Amino acid sequence: MTLQGQEIIKETSKTLPGQPGVYQMEDNKGNILYIGKAKNLSKRVKNYLNINNLTRRIQRMVSLTFSMNFSFTS
């Protein structure tokens, strides 16, 4: 079974360090849905798990997320 949406974000957030960086969300075809930056990647990505506090546009983006990529900065 392939994880998607909140499940992939939840599993990914468990391994992220609390350091600054850039994150990229992609759909199942590899299309980039969103590129964001954060001072604390772990906290920022976990914000996407509280679906009720997100706009409909962001909720849709989360539901379409199939993979995430990260670049860490200092």
N, C-alpha and C positions, 0 to 999 in steps of 0.2 A: 504494500500500500504506500502510495506517495503522499507525503504531507503537503498541505497547501494552506494558504491563508493564515489564520491565527495559529494553527498548529505549527507551521514552519517557523513563524516568528517566535513562538514560545520556546521551541526547542533550540533555536539559534541564540536567543537571549541568554540561555543558561550558560553558554560558553564564552560570552563576550566580556572583555575586561572593562573596567570603569575608566577608560582613558579616551582622549579625543580621537576623532577620526571621521571618515566619510562612509556612508552606507548607501547601497544601491539595491532597490527592489526590482525583480524581474518577473514577468509572467511565464507561462509554460512554453512559450515560443522563443524566449530569450529577449523579448522586447523590454526595454527599460521603462518601468512604471514611475519610478521616482529616484532621485538622488538627493540625499540630505547630508548635513554635517551635524556633529554633536560634540560637546565638551566631554560628555560621558556617554559612550555608545550604549552601554548596558541599560542605563536609565532611559535613554531616548527610545530605544527599540521597544522596551517594555511598555512605553506609553501607548503603543499601537494595540496592546492587548485589552485595554479598557474600551471596548467597542462603543459603549453607550455615550462616551464623551467625545466621539469623533464625528465629524460632519459626514454626510452621506457620500460625498466624493471620496473622502479618505477611507470610509468603511468599504467602499467598492474596491479601492486600490488594495486594501488589506486582503480582501477576499480573493483577488486575482493573483496575489503574490505566490510565486512558485519557488523562488530561490532568492537569496540575499548574498551580496558580496560586500566586503569591508576592506578599507585601507586605514591603517592606524597612523596617527600623526603625533607630534610631541609639541 
